[in-house]
Amino acid sequence: MAGFNAEVKRLAVVFHVQTQDVGPGARYVESLIYKSGKLLSSRKTDYTSSLASPQLQVRVQQIMEEQHNAILREIADGRFDHYLTPEERHPIPDKG
């Protein structure tokens, strides 16, 4: 199953979010949040309770989409701003 990759611009900073199913052996979906190539945070959602479901692939896809989109919204809403430097939080406007 393919994962999701997205870039979100917040103020003058680009965050990269990568979400994937780690696999039935691990039994969780993982999202990684990066800024300038540095891993800032991760989020995992366990799907062990869905393993016996005949709709497992559909459920895992749903978890991936929901988790990925939630993180994108959180970045846009400023919930990851604590990772920004003071200069990134208050960029100096261009004088041109």
Steps between C-alpha positions, in 0.01 A plus 500: 500500500638838402543774756453874492755780470417869521666832557323770698617860514444674832620859517833482310572137590425178313413190701511158337256231615540134408236242598518126436382161617801346671354155425298218654798390708520840668124563485504877495485801274782749551525866406831684507520880509817667370634854474815564294567126485493462879248267661289707740228263609324175423154364556395137507154346485471132587257289296535166681128501580423502124727209398216247481280733296426394141530872421849537652653673196211746483531573872878552482456735203239694698731527803785623278285765332346624826831517683683667210228760446473572874872577518481727194216694666693522828803645322281753316336592832837569664514199730860430393616861529700413812752341261557834325788730583416857609609618155267249332209606722549869422658530155628841396291624207670575169563869444467465124 
